[in-house]
Amino acid sequence: MLQRLRSHSANALTTGRVLLTPVFVAFICAAPGTPLLGWLAVVVFAAIAASDVVDGRLARRWGSASNVGRTFDHLADIGFILAALSTYARLGLVPWWVPAVIAASFAFYVIDSWSRPTARGGLIGSRVGHIGGVCNYVLIGVLVCNDSAAIRALSDSTLHVLFCLVPIYSGLAMATRLSARSVPAPAVGLIPDAE
C-alpha cells in the first residue's frame, strides 16, 4: 500500500499544480481591489512552485519516473505559466508578446522532441530550456509579489527589462536545441567516457 502511494505521489503533486492554476488566476484577477487576495495568490504561487520542485525529485527517488509523468509535469508547467502570464497580460501588466514567446518556445520544444527518434514518445529536455522554465516561474513570482500583493518593489522600467529577457532566454533554448541537432553523434568507443 505504501509503495503504491509513493509511486503516485509525484503525479498527485503535479495534479495539485493543475488544480491550483485556476485558483491562482482567480486570485490575481481579484487582487487589484482586494489586497488580501493578492497575498493569497502569493501563497498559492508558493505551493505551485514547491510542487514543481518536489514532484520530479519524488518520482526519481521512488523509482516512478516515466515519460508519461515527465510529459504531464511539463504540460502542468506550461499550463500554469501561460495561464498566469496571459492573465497578467489581460490585466495590462505584461506585454502580450511575453506569453506568446513562451508558447512558441514550448511548441518548438515539443515538436523538436517528438521529431527525434530517441524521444520514444517523451519530451527531451535541455539545460538551457530548464533554466528558461525556472526564469518563467521567477517572473511570475516577481509579478505576484510586485503587483498582486502590491509590494511595488520594482519599477515599471525594471519589469520591462525582465520582460525583454524572455525572448532572449527562449531564443537561446531554441538555438541550443538546433545546434545539438547539427552536431553528429560520436561513434561508439571512439571517445572515452568523461566520468
N, CA and C atoms as a LAMMPS dump frame, in Angstrom:
ITEM: TIMESTEP
0
ITEM: NUMBER OF ATOMS
585
ITEM: BOX BOUNDS ff ff ff
-5.0000000000000000e+02 5.0000000000000000e+02
-5.0000000000000000e+02 5.0000000000000000e+02
-5.0000000000000000e+02 5.0000000000000000e+02
ITEM: ATOMS id mol type element x y z
1 1 1 N 0.827 -1.2 0
2 1 2 C 0 0 0
3 1 3 C 0.87 1.263 0
4 2 1 N 1.885 1.284 0.882
5 2 2 C 2.776 2.439 0.951
6 2 3 C 3.531 2.628 -0.358
7 3 1 N 3.946 1.511 -0.969
8 3 2 C 4.656 1.599 -2.244
9 3 3 C 3.764 2.188 -3.331
10 4 1 N 2.487 1.816 -3.338
11 4 2 C 1.56 2.369 -4.334
12 4 3 C 1.384 3.869 -4.131
13 5 1 N 1.288 4.292 -2.872
14 5 2 C 1.174 5.727 -2.583
15 5 3 C 2.42 6.467 -3.056
16 6 1 N 3.587 5.891 -2.792
17 6 2 C 4.824 6.516 -3.235
18 6 3 C 4.891 6.621 -4.751
19 7 1 N 4.46 5.571 -5.437
20 7 2 C 4.569 5.568 -6.899
21 7 3 C 3.651 6.598 -7.555
22 8 1 N 2.611 7.023 -6.84
23 8 2 C 1.679 8.005 -7.406
24 8 3 C 1.854 9.408 -6.811
25 9 1 N 2.763 9.563 -5.854
26 9 2 C 2.896 10.847 -5.156
27 9 3 C 3.336 11.976 -6.09
28 10 1 N 4.257 11.698 -7.012
29 10 2 C 4.729 12.752 -7.917
30 10 3 C 3.598 13.231 -8.82
31 11 1 N 2.847 12.29 -9.381
32 11 2 C 1.729 12.688 -10.242
33 11 3 C 0.626 13.374 -9.455
34 12 1 N 0.471 13.007 -8.182
35 12 2 C -0.517 13.686 -7.334
36 12 3 C -0.123 15.15 -7.129
37 13 1 N 1.176 15.4 -6.907
38 13 2 C 1.637 16.785 -6.769
39 13 3 C 1.432 17.57 -8.057
40 14 1 N 1.72 16.935 -9.187
41 14 2 C 1.517 17.598 -10.475
42 14 3 C 0.037 17.897 -10.685
43 15 1 N -0.823 16.962 -10.323
44 15 2 C -2.273 17.188 -10.419
45 15 3 C -2.684 18.351 -9.532
46 16 1 N -2.1 18.431 -8.349
47 16 2 C -2.385 19.566 -7.47
48 16 3 C -2.016 20.885 -8.121
49 17 1 N -0.899 20.905 -8.849
50 17 2 C -0.481 22.121 -9.557
51 17 3 C -1.511 22.501 -10.614
52 18 1 N -2.011 21.505 -11.321
53 18 2 C -3.043 21.763 -12.343
54 18 3 C -4.3 22.334 -11.689
55 19 1 N -4.706 21.754 -10.559
56 19 2 C -5.93 22.201 -9.884
57 19 3 C -5.777 23.582 -9.243
58 20 1 N -4.565 23.929 -8.816
59 20 2 C -4.338 25.233 -8.199
60 20 3 C -4.202 26.365 -9.227
61 21 1 N -3.936 26.026 -10.485
62 21 2 C -3.745 27.067 -11.508
63 21 3 C -4.965 27.976 -11.64
64 22 1 N -6.2 27.455 -11.799
65 22 2 C -7.343 28.38 -11.895
66 22 3 C -7.587 29.161 -10.607
67 23 1 N -7.231 28.587 -9.461
68 23 2 C -7.361 29.309 -8.193
69 23 3 C -6.417 30.513 -8.195
70 24 1 N -5.172 30.282 -8.638
71 24 2 C -4.192 31.362 -8.733
72 24 3 C -4.695 32.461 -9.668
73 25 1 N -5.203 32.069 -10.823
74 25 2 C -5.711 33.043 -11.8
75 25 3 C -6.859 33.849 -11.202
76 26 1 N -7.762 33.183 -10.497
77 26 2 C -8.887 33.89 -9.875
78 26 3 C -8.391 34.903 -8.845
79 27 1 N -7.401 34.524 -8.053
80 27 2 C -6.868 35.448 -7.046
81 27 3 C -6.193 36.655 -7.682
82 28 1 N -5.403 36.447 -8.75
83 28 2 C -4.728 37.607 -9.335
84 28 3 C -5.704 38.505 -10.087
85 29 1 N -6.807 37.926 -10.576
86 29 2 C -7.827 38.768 -11.221
87 29 3 C -8.54 39.649 -10.19
88 30 1 N -8.764 39.106 -9.002
89 30 2 C -9.485 39.837 -7.966
90 30 3 C -8.569 40.683 -7.091
91 31 1 N -7.26 40.467 -7.167
92 31 2 C -6.315 41.13 -6.269
93 31 3 C -6.294 42.65 -6.367
94 32 1 N -6.45 43.272 -7.559
95 32 2 C -6.357 44.731 -7.593
96 32 3 C -7.323 45.448 -6.65
97 33 1 N -8.467 44.878 -6.391
98 33 2 C -9.406 45.526 -5.48
99 33 3 C -9.336 45.003 -4.058
100 34 1 N -8.659 43.868 -3.864
101 34 2 C -8.62 43.233 -2.555
102 34 3 C -7.211 42.737 -2.265
103 35 1 N -6.424 43.514 -1.52
104 35 2 C -5.028 43.127 -1.262
105 35 3 C -4.871 41.751 -0.601
106 36 1 N -5.84 41.354 0.237
107 36 2 C -5.741 40.044 0.873
108 36 3 C -5.69 38.932 -0.17
109 37 1 N -6.461 39.077 -1.25
110 37 2 C -6.438 38.07 -2.305
111 37 3 C -5.087 38.054 -3.022
112 38 1 N -4.431 39.199 -3.086
113 38 2 C -3.088 39.245 -3.645
114 38 3 C -2.117 38.423 -2.821
115 39 1 N -2.235 38.524 -1.503
116 39 2 C -1.369 37.729 -0.633
117 39 3 C -1.724 36.254 -0.7
118 40 1 N -3.005 35.933 -0.864
119 40 2 C -3.391 34.531 -1.069
120 40 3 C -2.825 34.002 -2.381
121 41 1 N -2.751 34.867 -3.403
122 41 2 C -2.135 34.477 -4.673
123 41 3 C -0.665 34.146 -4.462
124 42 1 N 0.018 34.899 -3.601
125 42 2 C 1.428 34.611 -3.284
126 42 3 C 1.546 33.226 -2.657
127 43 1 N 0.65 32.907 -1.723
128 43 2 C 0.682 31.601 -1.058
129 43 3 C 0.426 30.477 -2.06
130 44 1 N -0.56 30.669 -2.938
131 44 2 C -0.86 29.65 -3.947
132 44 3 C 0.323 29.496 -4.906
133 45 1 N 0.923 30.621 -5.301
134 45 2 C 2.1 30.54 -6.168
135 45 3 C 3.206 29.747 -5.494
136 46 1 N 3.448 29.987 -4.217
137 46 2 C 4.495 29.26 -3.488
138 46 3 C 4.206 27.76 -3.482
139 47 1 N 2.94 27.38 -3.308
140 47 2 C 2.57 25.956 -3.323
141 47 3 C 2.785 25.356 -4.71
142 48 1 N 2.424 26.1 -5.744
143 48 2 C 2.609 25.617 -7.117
144 48 3 C 4.096 25.452 -7.42
145 49 1 N 4.897 26.445 -7.074
146 49 2 C 6.337 26.369 -7.336
147 49 3 C 6.975 25.223 -6.544
148 50 1 N 6.575 25.056 -5.298
149 50 2 C 7.126 23.966 -4.48
150 50 3 C 6.763 22.612 -5.071
151 51 1 N 5.536 22.468 -5.558
152 51 2 C 5.14 21.183 -6.144
153 51 3 C 5.966 20.876 -7.389
154 52 1 N 6.342 21.918 -8.126
155 52 2 C 7.164 21.703 -9.322
156 52 3 C 8.57 21.254 -8.948
157 53 1 N 9.089 21.769 -7.856
158 53 2 C 10.427 21.369 -7.405
159 53 3 C 10.412 19.938 -6.875
160 54 1 N 9.371 19.59 -6.134
161 54 2 C 9.347 18.328 -5.396
162 54 3 C 8.9 17.141 -6.241
163 55 1 N 7.979 17.327 -7.184
164 55 2 C 7.396 16.161 -7.86
165 55 3 C 8.423 15.32 -8.609
166 56 1 N 9.315 15.96 -9.343
167 56 2 C 10.334 15.205 -10.073
168 56 3 C 11.299 14.482 -9.151
169 57 1 N 11.65 15.14 -8.057
170 57 2 C 12.564 14.505 -7.093
171 57 3 C 11.927 13.274 -6.462
172 58 1 N 10.631 13.375 -6.146
173 58 2 C 9.943 12.207 -5.584
174 58 3 C 9.884 11.07 -6.594
175 59 1 N 9.591 11.396 -7.844
176 59 2 C 9.499 10.353 -8.871
177 59 3 C 10.829 9.634 -9.031
178 60 1 N 11.923 10.385 -9.045
179 60 2 C 13.242 9.753 -9.187
180 60 3 C 13.617 8.96 -7.935
181 61 1 N 13.315 9.513 -6.774
182 61 2 C 13.688 8.847 -5.519
183 61 3 C 12.969 7.519 -5.346
184 62 1 N 11.688 7.476 -5.723
185 62 2 C 10.904 6.268 -5.506
186 62 3 C 10.733 5.429 -6.767
187 63 1 N 11.538 5.732 -7.786
188 63 2 C 11.564 4.896 -8.983
189 63 3 C 10.296 4.927 -9.814
190 64 1 N 9.548 6.008 -9.753
191 64 2 C 8.306 6.079 -10.526
192 64 3 C 8.409 7.046 -11.701
193 65 1 N 9.63 7.505 -12.018
194 65 2 C 9.812 8.425 -13.152
195 65 3 C 9.479 7.705 -14.455
196 66 1 N 8.77 8.403 -15.338
197 66 2 C 8.387 7.833 -16.632
198 66 3 C 8.21 8.956 -17.641
199 67 1 N 8.182 8.59 -18.918
200 67 2 C 7.927 9.584 -19.963
201 67 3 C 6.556 10.227 -19.78
202 68 1 N 5.573 9.439 -19.384
203 68 2 C 4.22 9.972 -19.181
204 68 3 C 4.228 10.992 -18.04
205 69 1 N 4.891 10.659 -16.946
206 69 2 C 4.968 11.582 -15.811
207 69 3 C 5.708 12.859 -16.155
208 70 1 N 6.833 12.733 -16.897
209 70 2 C 7.587 13.931 -17.301
210 70 3 C 6.753 14.805 -18.232
211 71 1 N 6.039 14.18 -19.162
212 71 2 C 5.194 14.948 -20.083
213 71 3 C 4.08 15.644 -19.319
214 72 1 N 3.456 14.945 -18.365
215 72 2 C 2.411 15.546 -17.537
216 72 3 C 2.966 16.735 -16.76
217 73 1 N 4.179 16.582 -16.208
218 73 2 C 4.825 17.664 -15.472
219 73 3 C 5.056 18.878 -16.369
220 74 1 N 5.571 18.647 -17.575
221 74 2 C 5.829 19.753 -18.499
222 74 3 C 4.531 20.449 -18.918
223 75 1 N 3.484 19.66 -19.156
224 75 2 C 2.196 20.255 -19.541
225 75 3 C 1.594 21.059 -18.385
226 76 1 N 1.749 20.555 -17.159
227 76 2 C 1.265 21.307 -15.99
228 76 3 C 2.033 22.618 -15.859
229 77 1 N 3.353 22.575 -16.082
230 77 2 C 4.172 23.788 -16.005
231 77 3 C 3.744 24.814 -17.036
232 78 1 N 3.659 24.392 -18.295
233 78 2 C 3.349 25.364 -19.349
234 78 3 C 1.91 25.858 -19.192
235 79 1 N 1.022 24.996 -18.723
236 79 2 C -0.354 25.436 -18.479
237 79 3 C -0.406 26.537 -17.428
238 80 1 N 0.333 26.331 -16.338
239 80 2 C 0.372 27.348 -15.289
240 80 3 C 1.035 28.627 -15.79
241 81 1 N 2.184 28.506 -16.42
242 81 2 C 2.931 29.685 -16.873
243 81 3 C 2.108 30.501 -17.863
244 82 1 N 1.507 29.838 -18.843
245 82 2 C 0.732 30.583 -19.844
246 82 3 C -0.55 31.155 -19.247
247 83 1 N -1.202 30.414 -18.351
248 83 2 C -2.414 30.946 -17.716
249 83 3 C -2.083 32.184 -16.895
250 84 1 N -0.999 32.105 -16.116
251 84 2 C -0.623 33.237 -15.265
252 84 3 C -0.218 34.447 -16.104
253 85 1 N 0.696 34.252 -17.05
254 85 2 C 1.192 35.399 -17.823
255 85 3 C 0.138 35.96 -18.772
256 86 1 N -0.73 35.098 -19.301
257 86 2 C -1.818 35.601 -20.146
258 86 3 C -2.805 36.427 -19.324
259 87 1 N -3.048 36.012 -18.084
260 87 2 C -3.927 36.783 -17.209
261 87 3 C -3.298 38.131 -16.874
262 88 1 N -2.012 38.13 -16.565
263 88 2 C -1.327 39.401 -16.31
264 88 3 C -1.333 40.284 -17.56
265 89 1 N -1.234 39.676 -18.732
266 89 2 C -1.314 40.457 -19.976
267 89 3 C -2.71 41.058 -20.13
268 90 1 N -3.736 40.264 -19.822
269 90 2 C -5.11 40.774 -19.907
270 90 3 C -5.345 41.912 -18.919
271 91 1 N -4.667 41.86 -17.78
272 91 2 C -4.783 42.929 -16.785
273 91 3 C -3.931 44.146 -17.143
274 92 1 N -3.168 44.055 -18.227
275 92 2 C -2.349 45.168 -18.685
276 92 3 C -1.016 45.305 -17.961
277 93 1 N -0.587 44.24 -17.28
278 93 2 C 0.647 44.296 -16.507
279 93 3 C 1.834 43.642 -17.22
280 94 1 N 1.55 42.882 -18.272
281 94 2 C 2.575 42.176 -19.043
282 94 3 C 2.268 42.384 -20.526
283 95 1 N 3.282 42.661 -21.346
284 95 2 C 3.023 42.767 -22.792
285 95 3 C 2.535 41.425 -23.35
286 96 1 N 1.654 41.473 -24.345
287 96 2 C 1.066 40.26 -24.924
288 96 3 C 2.122 39.319 -25.477
289 97 1 N 3.243 39.875 -25.927
290 97 2 C 4.242 39.029 -26.582
291 97 3 C 5.009 38.154 -25.593
292 98 1 N 4.951 38.435 -24.301
293 98 2 C 5.668 37.597 -23.327
294 98 3 C 5.079 36.177 -23.309
295 99 1 N 3.76 36.003 -23.062
296 99 2 C 3.24 34.631 -23.13
297 99 3 C 3.306 34.049 -24.537
298 100 1 N 3.228 34.894 -25.574
299 100 2 C 3.306 34.392 -26.948
300 100 3 C 4.68 33.782 -27.236
301 101 1 N 5.738 34.455 -26.79
302 101 2 C 7.099 33.935 -26.994
303 101 3 C 7.286 32.618 -26.24
304 102 1 N 6.783 32.544 -25.022
305 102 2 C 6.919 31.318 -24.23
306 102 3 C 6.14 30.18 -24.879
307 103 1 N 4.941 30.471 -25.381
308 103 2 C 4.147 29.437 -26.058
309 103 3 C 4.869 28.941 -27.311
310 104 1 N 5.458 29.857 -28.079
311 104 2 C 6.187 29.459 -29.29
312 104 3 C 7.4 28.614 -28.936
313 105 1 N 8.12 29.003 -27.894
314 105 2 C 9.295 28.242 -27.467
315 105 3 C 8.903 26.843 -27.006
316 106 1 N 7.81 26.731 -26.263
317 106 2 C 7.36 25.419 -25.805
318 106 3 C 6.906 24.563 -26.989
319 107 1 N 6.199 25.168 -27.941
320 107 2 C 5.772 24.417 -29.132
321 107 3 C 6.99 23.878 -29.884
322 108 1 N 8.014 24.712 -30.012
323 108 2 C 9.246 24.268 -30.664
324 108 3 C 9.866 23.101 -29.899
325 109 1 N 9.886 23.184 -28.588
326 109 2 C 10.433 22.138 -27.725
327 109 3 C 9.701 20.813 -27.943
328 110 1 N 8.372 20.864 -27.995
329 110 2 C 7.585 19.646 -28.192
330 110 3 C 7.839 19.061 -29.577
331 111 1 N 7.775 19.909 -30.596
332 111 2 C 7.978 19.423 -31.968
333 111 3 C 9.383 18.851 -32.129
334 112 1 N 10.378 19.551 -31.613
335 112 2 C 11.749 19.066 -31.714
336 112 3 C 11.917 17.74 -30.971
337 113 1 N 11.353 17.623 -29.78
338 113 2 C 11.473 16.379 -29.006
339 113 3 C 10.83 15.214 -29.744
340 114 1 N 9.637 15.415 -30.227
341 114 2 C 8.906 14.315 -30.854
342 114 3 C 9.434 13.956 -32.24
343 115 1 N 10.236 14.851 -32.829
344 115 2 C 10.806 14.538 -34.135
345 115 3 C 12.114 13.756 -34.019
346 116 1 N 12.603 13.579 -32.818
347 116 2 C 13.847 12.828 -32.609
348 116 3 C 13.522 11.359 -32.358
349 117 1 N 14.252 10.477 -33.008
350 117 2 C 13.973 9.05 -32.806
351 117 3 C 14.259 8.575 -31.381
352 118 1 N 15.098 9.29 -30.65
353 118 2 C 15.428 8.873 -29.28
354 118 3 C 14.364 9.277 -28.265
355 119 1 N 13.357 10.059 -28.684
356 119 2 C 12.353 10.564 -27.737
357 119 3 C 11.48 9.457 -27.174
358 120 1 N 11.158 8.45 -27.981
359 120 2 C 10.295 7.343 -27.548
360 120 3 C 9.008 7.833 -26.906
361 121 1 N 8.397 8.83 -27.508
362 121 2 C 7.12 9.33 -27.016
363 121 3 C 7.211 10.341 -25.901
364 122 1 N 8.407 10.647 -25.426
365 122 2 C 8.57 11.603 -24.337
366 122 3 C 9.164 12.906 -24.824
367 123 1 N 9.357 13.817 -23.899
368 123 2 C 9.962 15.104 -24.211
369 123 3 C 11.419 15.081 -23.775
370 124 1 N 12.289 15.591 -24.627
371 124 2 C 13.717 15.614 -24.344
372 124 3 C 14.081 17.007 -23.85
373 125 1 N 14.452 17.103 -22.595
374 125 2 C 14.781 18.392 -22.003
375 125 3 C 16.178 18.857 -22.354
376 126 1 N 16.439 20.105 -22.005
377 126 2 C 17.78 20.664 -22.181
378 126 3 C 18.09 21.542 -20.976
379 127 1 N 19.367 21.732 -20.698
380 127 2 C 19.779 22.552 -19.556
381 127 3 C 19.283 23.987 -19.722
382 128 1 N 19.472 24.567 -20.923
383 128 2 C 19.055 25.954 -21.155
384 128 3 C 17.53 26.073 -21.068
385 129 1 N 16.814 25.087 -21.605
386 129 2 C 15.359 25.095 -21.506
387 129 3 C 14.884 25.019 -20.07
388 130 1 N 15.573 24.205 -19.257
389 130 2 C 15.22 24.113 -17.836
390 130 3 C 15.439 25.464 -17.143
391 131 1 N 16.566 26.098 -17.439
392 131 2 C 16.838 27.42 -16.854
393 131 3 C 15.773 28.421 -17.288
394 132 1 N 15.358 28.346 -18.559
395 132 2 C 14.295 29.221 -19.046
396 132 3 C 12.992 28.996 -18.297
397 133 1 N 12.664 27.733 -18.021
398 133 2 C 11.466 27.433 -17.252
399 133 3 C 11.521 28.007 -15.845
400 134 1 N 12.696 27.908 -15.223
401 134 2 C 12.877 28.5 -13.894
402 134 3 C 12.708 30.017 -13.971
403 135 1 N 13.27 30.628 -15.009
404 135 2 C 13.124 32.083 -15.185
405 135 3 C 11.657 32.472 -15.352
406 136 1 N 10.875 31.639 -16.048
407 136 2 C 9.444 31.923 -16.202
408 136 3 C 8.742 31.914 -14.844
409 137 1 N 9.072 30.939 -14.008
410 137 2 C 8.491 30.89 -12.673
411 137 3 C 8.918 32.104 -11.849
412 138 1 N 10.191 32.481 -11.951
413 138 2 C 10.681 33.65 -11.212
414 138 3 C 9.932 34.904 -11.655
415 139 1 N 9.714 35.046 -12.964
416 139 2 C 8.977 36.206 -13.478
417 139 3 C 7.572 36.264 -12.879
418 140 1 N 6.902 35.131 -12.823
419 140 2 C 5.559 35.107 -12.228
420 140 3 C 5.632 35.441 -10.746
421 141 1 N 6.644 34.916 -10.055
422 141 2 C 6.821 35.244 -8.643
423 141 3 C 7.032 36.729 -8.424
424 142 1 N 7.812 37.353 -9.299
425 142 2 C 8.024 38.805 -9.213
426 142 3 C 6.699 39.534 -9.41
427 143 1 N 5.941 39.127 -10.415
428 143 2 C 4.667 39.796 -10.712
429 143 3 C 3.658 39.64 -9.571
430 144 1 N 3.573 38.428 -9.022
431 144 2 C 2.577 38.219 -7.972
432 144 3 C 2.934 39.017 -6.722
433 145 1 N 4.22 39.13 -6.428
434 145 2 C 4.615 39.924 -5.253
435 145 3 C 4.52 41.417 -5.547
436 146 1 N 5.039 41.826 -6.683
437 146 2 C 5.113 43.252 -7.007
438 146 3 C 3.734 43.85 -7.274
439 147 1 N 2.916 43.153 -8.048
440 147 2 C 1.632 43.717 -8.473
441 147 3 C 0.434 43.17 -7.701
442 148 1 N 0.295 41.849 -7.638
443 148 2 C -0.886 41.285 -6.974
444 148 3 C -0.883 41.551 -5.48
445 149 1 N 0.277 41.391 -4.837
446 149 2 C 0.371 41.659 -3.403
447 149 3 C 0.686 43.123 -3.12
448 150 1 N 0.844 43.905 -4.188
449 150 2 C 1.038 45.357 -4.107
450 150 3 C 2.272 45.766 -3.306
451 151 1 N 3.335 44.982 -3.396
452 151 2 C 4.585 45.375 -2.732
453 151 3 C 5.249 46.526 -3.488
454 152 1 N 5.171 46.478 -4.804
455 152 2 C 5.699 47.541 -5.684
456 152 3 C 7.169 47.847 -5.431
457 153 1 N 7.975 46.808 -5.27
458 153 2 C 9.409 46.99 -5.048
459 153 3 C 10.152 47.302 -6.348
460 154 1 N 9.586 46.869 -7.485
461 154 2 C 10.25 47.081 -8.772
462 154 3 C 9.505 48.113 -9.599
463 155 1 N 10.266 48.951 -10.274
464 155 2 C 9.669 49.979 -11.137
465 155 3 C 9.2 49.349 -12.445
466 156 1 N 8.393 50.097 -13.188
467 156 2 C 7.931 49.625 -14.491
468 156 3 C 9.098 49.39 -15.443
469 157 1 N 10.116 50.243 -15.38
470 157 2 C 11.267 50.06 -16.277
471 157 3 C 12.04 48.79 -15.933
472 158 1 N 12.147 48.452 -14.657
473 158 2 C 12.814 47.208 -14.258
474 158 3 C 12.013 46.003 -14.736
475 159 1 N 10.7 46.066 -14.584
476 159 2 C 9.853 44.983 -15.087
477 159 3 C 9.994 44.841 -16.593
478 160 1 N 10.093 45.965 -17.302
479 160 2 C 10.253 45.91 -18.756
480 160 3 C 11.549 45.181 -19.129
481 161 1 N 12.606 45.416 -18.381
482 161 2 C 13.868 44.703 -18.629
483 161 3 C 13.657 43.2 -18.444
484 162 1 N 12.93 42.814 -17.395
485 162 2 C 12.652 41.397 -17.168
486 162 3 C 11.844 40.805 -18.316
487 163 1 N 10.871 41.561 -18.819
488 163 2 C 10.076 41.082 -19.949
489 163 3 C 10.949 40.896 -21.191
490 164 1 N 11.895 41.811 -21.39
491 164 2 C 12.775 41.727 -22.567
492 164 3 C 13.733 40.542 -22.489
493 165 1 N 13.961 40.014 -21.293
494 165 2 C 14.813 38.833 -21.159
495 165 3 C 14.121 37.562 -21.661
496 166 1 N 12.787 37.55 -21.674
497 166 2 C 12.037 36.348 -22.06
498 166 3 C 12.398 35.888 -23.472
499 167 1 N 12.346 36.76 -24.505
500 167 2 C 12.724 36.262 -25.829
501 167 3 C 14.199 35.885 -25.934
502 168 1 N 15.046 36.465 -25.083
503 168 2 C 16.474 36.13 -25.126
504 168 3 C 16.693 34.702 -24.637
505 169 1 N 16.195 34.381 -23.435
506 169 2 C 16.442 33.017 -22.949
507 169 3 C 15.601 31.986 -23.694
508 170 1 N 14.425 32.374 -24.193
509 170 2 C 13.639 31.44 -25.005
510 170 3 C 14.35 31.157 -26.326
511 171 1 N 14.901 32.2 -26.935
512 171 2 C 15.654 32.032 -28.177
513 171 3 C 16.905 31.195 -27.979
514 172 1 N 17.59 31.4 -26.85
515 172 2 C 18.777 30.592 -26.55
516 172 3 C 18.415 29.115 -26.398
517 173 1 N 17.28 28.844 -25.747
518 173 2 C 16.849 27.453 -25.587
519 173 3 C 16.591 26.816 -26.945
520 174 1 N 15.937 27.551 -27.85
521 174 2 C 15.678 27.007 -29.181
522 174 3 C 16.975 26.839 -29.962
523 175 1 N 17.884 27.813 -29.846
524 175 2 C 19.155 27.744 -30.576
525 175 3 C 20.002 26.563 -30.106
526 176 1 N 20.018 26.308 -28.803
527 176 2 C 20.815 25.176 -28.323
528 176 3 C 20.237 23.853 -28.79
529 177 1 N 18.916 23.786 -28.925
530 177 2 C 18.303 22.558 -29.445
531 177 3 C 18.677 22.37 -30.908
532 178 1 N 18.653 23.455 -31.662
533 178 2 C 19.031 23.362 -33.079
534 178 3 C 20.501 23.003 -33.244
535 179 1 N 21.353 23.605 -32.424
536 179 2 C 22.78 23.315 -32.548
537 179 3 C 23.084 21.879 -32.131
538 180 1 N 22.327 21.342 -31.181
539 180 2 C 22.53 19.951 -30.779
540 180 3 C 22.168 18.992 -31.908
541 181 1 N 21.229 19.389 -32.755
542 181 2 C 20.85 18.564 -33.9
543 181 3 C 21.94 18.538 -34.965
544 182 1 N 22.692 19.648 -35.084
545 182 2 C 23.686 19.741 -36.156
546 182 3 C 25.002 19.047 -35.807
547 183 1 N 25.198 18.698 -34.525
548 183 2 C 26.423 18.011 -34.123
549 183 3 C 26.198 16.517 -34.273
550 184 1 N 27.016 15.844 -35.096
551 184 2 C 26.818 14.402 -35.261
552 184 3 C 27.148 13.655 -33.976
553 185 1 N 26.409 12.603 -33.74
554 185 2 C 26.653 11.776 -32.552
555 185 3 C 28 11.088 -32.693
556 186 1 N 28.787 11.015 -31.623
557 186 2 C 30.094 10.369 -31.712
558 186 3 C 29.94 8.856 -31.924
559 187 1 N 30.893 8.305 -32.631
560 187 2 C 30.885 6.858 -32.831
561 187 3 C 31.171 6.163 -31.516
562 188 1 N 30.525 5.057 -31.291
563 188 2 C 30.673 4.326 -30.038
564 188 3 C 32.109 3.841 -29.905
565 189 1 N 32.706 4.102 -28.758
566 189 2 C 34.037 3.601 -28.469
567 189 3 C 35.18 4.506 -28.883
568 190 1 N 34.891 5.58 -29.628
569 190 2 C 35.98 6.46 -30.065
570 190 3 C 36.324 7.524 -29.049
571 191 1 N 35.341 7.92 -28.233
572 191 2 C 35.571 8.972 -27.249
573 191 3 C 35.383 8.377 -25.869
574 192 1 N 36.4 8.462 -25.005
575 192 2 C 36.246 7.867 -23.672
576 192 3 C 35.198 8.595 -22.847
577 193 1 N 34.579 7.893 -21.926
578 193 2 C 33.588 8.5 -21.033
579 193 3 C 34.254 9.557 -20.185
580 194 1 N 33.509 10.644 -19.937
581 194 2 C 34.046 11.741 -19.121
582 194 3 C 34.018 11.396 -17.647
583 195 1 N 33.195 10.442 -17.247
584 195 2 C 33.061 10.109 -15.821
585 195 3 C 33.955 8.966 -15.428
